[in-house]
């Protein structure tokens, strides 16, 4: 959380392209939903800057598919 101001251009730095970062997170979510055999995904490093986002490394772990009992998208609830 202490590094969050860097995302918005703290200290005179250029703010990162937040739409590109949001798109990356959304794409990873869709990938996980469409491929239930993906057990985990680690993207490192991810370089973010004003013109976009680059994923320089990725590790994906595949495991046997475990059937879900709910048919809809998962909801975050209390």
QUIMOJO-V690817 format. One line per field, one symbol per residue. burial: + if it has 9 or more other ideal C-beta (glycine too) atoms within 8 Angstrom, else -. Layout:
burial=???
This chain:
burial=-----++-+------++--++-++---+--++-----+--+-+--+-++---+-------------------------
